[in-house]
């Protein structure tokens, strides 16, 4: 079977999104290594990556094909100890030229998809990689609610201004995806603001979170779009928004352990179909580690009843099988090991 077709079939049957493939070719001078690696998250509950490494020939030429879970998801690039990123759409075929001795400044793309790839390369030179935006938000957590939200808005406005000044030739879908990526990065930080702000300001002394802190997650709009489900930033918001807005999180542990039944009600009422399915799959998968076997089984069968043909089932089935084997109250795992002298 053709290798690419096989990969596509695997993705389709494991709950992983799949939009198509992209081809990336190029030439690297002053190489830092004998290969270059491209990777992107696969859109699954496990946040696995799809990786493709291409060997450089004696002249520095390479070629590879990468499956994408959706158009314009982030593609991370690693060559030696240097990295960059690009954003491509299904069917794109770009040619990269790179002098590794002057990595970021020399990076350039041509071919189909070059416009978005070159935008990302320029953004790295001018403002850093896209994930830098999230890193820049975190120090703002020390500010009080109104000042925090104002500072976040100032930061994202700078990104919007940059996009406006450099959007020539960019496809509408890329612009929408780029804005959604940044916006939902900010919204997720708003959702986790109460416990994180409390931890930073009070240095984890257990002081109760002030009621005013919950004004921040309450400001996250209840607006959802299934077309954004491929973005990890959107999925983070979908998975956290109902508990984050409820004003009931009084510690970091609550983010992991507290099951908010009202969140399930709101999810059924407000989330569109695919986002709703993801929410319940994520809720089940993320809680399984901490739930009792009885609770995990109950939630598992409830999800299976709602979504008997869910693409997330392979991952969830694997998780529930492991839970049943290793959960508290279950027989100890049967294994053998060798001593230092080779005896079992």
N, C-alpha and C positions, 0 to 999 in steps of 0.2 A: 504493500500500500504506500502511496506517496506520503512522505514524511509530514508535509504541511497539512494534507487532508486528515492524517491520523491525529495530529495535534488539535485540529479544529473539532473532530469528533470527541476527543477527550474533554475539551473545554465545554462543549455543549452538554455533556452528560454529567458534569461535576459541579453544576451551579455557577460556573464561570461565564461571565459575559463574553461575547465575541462579535466584533464588528468586521474584521477582515485582517489583512496583512499589509505591511509596508516593507519596502526594499530600501536598504541603506548601503550604499557603496562609497568608496572614497580612497584617498591616498594620504598617508601620514609621513611627513619627513621628520628627521631627528627623533625617531621613535623612542618611547620610554619603556616599551614592552613589545612582545611579539604578537600581541592580540589586543583587540578592543571588544568591550562587552556592552551590550544594550539590554536594559531590563525595564519592566513595567509591572505594576501590581495587576493581578489577574481578576480582581473584582469579586473574589470569593470571601467567605466568612473568615477564612484563615489568613487572609492578606498574604498569600504566597506571591512569588514573583515569577514572571515569564522571562527567562534569560536566554540570550543568544550571544555567543562569543565567536568572533571571526579572526582567523589567523591572518597576519600580514605577510605578503610574499616578500621577496628580496628587495622589491622596489617600494614597499610600503602600501601596496594596494590591498583592499579587502572588499568583501561583499557578504551580506547576510540578509535574511528575511525574518521579520518579527511579527508574530500574531498580536493583535491589539484587542483588548476587551471592549473598547469604544473609541470613537474618534476623539483625537486631541487629549488623550490622557498623557500624563507626564512620562517621558522615556528618559531614564537615567543612563548616562554614558560614562564608562570608566576606561581609562587607558593609563596603565602604570599607576602612579599615585595622584593623577589628575582626573577630574571629572567635570562633566557639563550635563546639560539636559536639552531636550528638544520636544516639540509637539507636532505630531503628524496625524493625518487622516487615512482611513483605509484606501489602499490603492496608490498612495504616494510612493514616489521613487526618487530619492534624493541622492546627490553626490556631495560628499563632505571632503573639503580640503583642510588640512591642519598641519601646522608646524608646531610640534610638541614642545619646542624650545621657547615658544611664545604662545602658549596654549590658547587662552581666551581671545587675545587680540587677533590671532591669525585664523580663527575658526570661521569658515564660510560654507554655505550650501548653495547648490544649484539643482535644477530639475524640478519635477512636480512635488510640491510641498515645501519648496525652499522659502517661501514668504514667511510662514509661521516658524520654521526652523531658525531663520535669520533673526526674526523678532526675539526669540528666546535667547539667542546668542548675544544680541545687542543689550537685552535686558540684564543679562549677567554682568556685562561690562559696566552698565550704568547704575544698576540697582541691586545686583546680586541674583542668585537663583530664586525661583519662585517660592521655595520654602523659607527663604529669608524673611518673608513677610510675617509668617507665623512666629519666627524667632524674635522679630522686632516687637511683636505684641506682648510677649510674656513679661518683660520688665515693667510694663504698664500696670500689671496686676497689683502693684503696691499702692496705686492711686485709689481714692474713694470713688464710689459709683459714678457720679456725674462726670468727674474729671477723667475717669477711666474710659467711659464711652466716648467722650469728646476727643480724647487723645487717639482712640482707635479710629474714629471717623476721620480725623486729620490724616492719619497714616494711610488709610485706604483711599482718601481723596488724592493723595500724591500719586498713588498707583493708577487711579482713573485718569488723572491728568497726563501721566506718562503714556498710557494707552491711547488717549486722544491725540497726542502729539506724534505717535508712531504707528498709527493704524492703517496706513496706506496699503491697500492690496490685501489686507487680512480678511479671511472669510468670516461671514456673520456668525457661523457656528463656533469658530474659534474664539471670537470676541465674547460670545455668550458664555462659553465654557471657562474662559480666563476670568471673567468677572465673577462667575459663580464659584470658582475655585477660591478666589481671594475673599469673597463675601462670606462664604461658609466657613472659611478658616477663622474669620473674625467672630462669626456667630457662635462657633463652638467654644471659643475662649470666653464669650459672654455667658454661655451655659455653665461653664465650670468656674466662673468667677467667684461665687460665694465661698466655697471651701478653699480654693487656692489663695484668694486674698486673705482669708482668715489665717491660713497657715503661714503665709509670708509675713503679715503684719504682726501676728501674735506668736510667731515662731513655734507653732504647734503645741501651745500650752492648754489646749482644750477649751478655750474661751468660746462661748456661744456666738454663732454668726448673727450679726445685726440684721434686723428685718430689712433695712435699706439695701443691703447687698442683693436681695432677691429682685430688686427693680431691674437689675442688669439682665438676668436670663428672661425676665418677663418682657423685655423689649425685643426679644428675637421674634420676628414675624412668623406666624403659622402659615407659611407659603411653601408648597411642595411641588416638585416637578419630577416625574418618573424619568424624563430624559437625562437627568443629572445623576442617576443612580450609579453610573460608572465612576464618579468622583468620590474618592475616599473622604474628602472634606464634607460633601453632602451627606454621605452615609453616617459620618460621625454625628452630624446634627440630627438626622432622623433617629438614630439610636439613643440620643440623650435628651431631646427637647422636652419631652413630656415630664420626665422626672426633674429635669433642670428648672423648668418653669413652675413646678409644684410648690417650691419653697419649703421642701421637707428635708433637704440634704444638709445635715449638720456636721458632717465629717467627710474626709476623703473615703473612708470605708463605705459610706453610704452609696458612693458611686458604683461600688462593686456588689454590695450585698443586698441593698434594699430593692425589693420588687414592688413596683408601684402599680397597683391594679387599676387606678384611675387612668394611668398612661395607656393601658390596653384599651380602655373605653374610648379615649380620645383618638388613639391610633385608628380604630375602626371607623370613627366618625370623620376624621380629617385627612387621613393619608390616602393618596391615590393607590390604585391596585398594586403596582409593583413595589412601591415604597412601603406599603403596608405589609406585604409578604416579607420584604427584607427586615422590617422592624421586628416582626414576630420571630423570624429565624435568628436574627441577631440576639434578641432577648433570651431565647431558649439556649442558644449556643454559649453566650457569655455567662449565663447563670449556672450552667451545668456543673462547672467546676466546684461551686460552693453549695449547691443544693444537695439535699439528701437524695438517695437513690429513689425513694418513693416519690418525692416532689419532681425529680427529673423525669421519671417515667410518666407521671401525670401530665406534665407540660409537653413531653414528647408526643404522647398520643393525641393531645389536644391540637398540637400543630399539625400532625399528620392527618387529622380529620379535616382541618381547615384547608390544607394544601397537600393533598395526597400525591400530586405529581410535581411537587416543588423541585426546582433545580438545586436547592440547597440540601436536599435530603441525603445525598451521599456523604457530605461532611457531617451532618447531624447524626446520621446512622453510625458513623465511625465514632463520634463523641459519646453517644449513648451506650454503645457497646463497651467502650473503655470505662465509662462510669459504672456500668453494671459489674465489670470485672474487678475494679479497684476501689469502688465506693466503700464508705464506712459500713461495717457490719457484714461485708462480703468475705468469703473465704480468701485467705492470703494467696497471692500469686504463686504459682508453682514454677520454681526455677532452680537450677543447679549452678554451682560455680566451682572453680578449681582453686585449691590452696596453693601456697607458694611452692610446695614440693610436687605439684601436679596432680594431687589427689582430689577427687570430687567430694 
